[in-house]
Amino acid sequence: MAVLGARNYTFTEAERLALLIEREKLYRANRRLGTPLKKAQLKHDACFDDRRSN
């Protein structure tokens, strides 16, 4: 039985290691960013909006 959206990827050992390192790097960067944001106790949620005025 096939699972929808599942793909059969084959990675070399070096590629798997690179993906693992990249994932850890992003996890740490997000955690570093999240701590000050939580402590800031902002009153409003905000996000970047990609609007281009021509």
C-alpha positions as CSV (number, residue, x, y, z in Angstrom):
1,M,0.0,0.0,0.0
2,A,1.5,3.3,-1.1
3,V,1.3,6.4,1.1
4,L,0.3,9.6,-0.6
5,G,3.1,12.1,-0.9
6,A,5.7,9.5,0.0
7,R,8.8,9.4,-2.2
8,N,11.6,6.9,-2.4
9,Y,14.8,8.9,-2.0
10,T,18.2,7.4,-2.0
11,F,21.0,9.4,-0.4
12,T,24.7,8.7,0.0
13,E,26.2,8.7,3.4
14,A,27.7,12.1,2.8
15,E,24.4,13.6,1.6
16,R,22.6,12.2,4.7
17,L,25.2,13.7,6.9
18,A,24.9,17.1,5.1
19,L,21.1,17.1,5.6
20,L,21.5,16.2,9.2
21,I,24.0,19.0,9.8
22,E,21.8,21.5,7.9
23,R,18.8,20.5,10.0
24,E,20.7,21.0,13.2
25,K,22.0,24.4,12.1
26,L,18.5,25.6,11.3
27,Y,17.1,24.2,14.5
28,R,19.7,26.1,16.6
29,A,19.2,29.3,14.6
30,N,15.5,29.2,15.1
31,R,15.9,28.5,18.8
32,R,18.4,31.4,19.2
33,L,15.8,33.7,17.5
34,G,12.8,32.3,19.5
35,T,14.2,33.0,23.0
36,P,14.5,36.8,22.7
37,L,11.2,37.0,20.9
38,K,9.5,35.2,23.8
39,K,11.2,37.4,26.4
40,A,10.2,40.6,24.4
41,Q,6.5,39.9,25.2
42,L,5.3,41.7,22.1
43,K,1.7,42.9,22.2
44,H,1.0,42.3,18.5
45,D,1.8,39.5,16.2
46,A,3.7,40.7,13.1
47,C,5.0,39.2,9.9
48,F,6.9,40.4,6.9
49,D,4.7,41.2,3.9
50,D,6.1,40.9,0.4
51,R,4.2,43.8,-1.3
52,R,5.8,45.5,-4.2
53,S,4.6,48.9,-5.2
54,N,5.2,49.8,-8.8
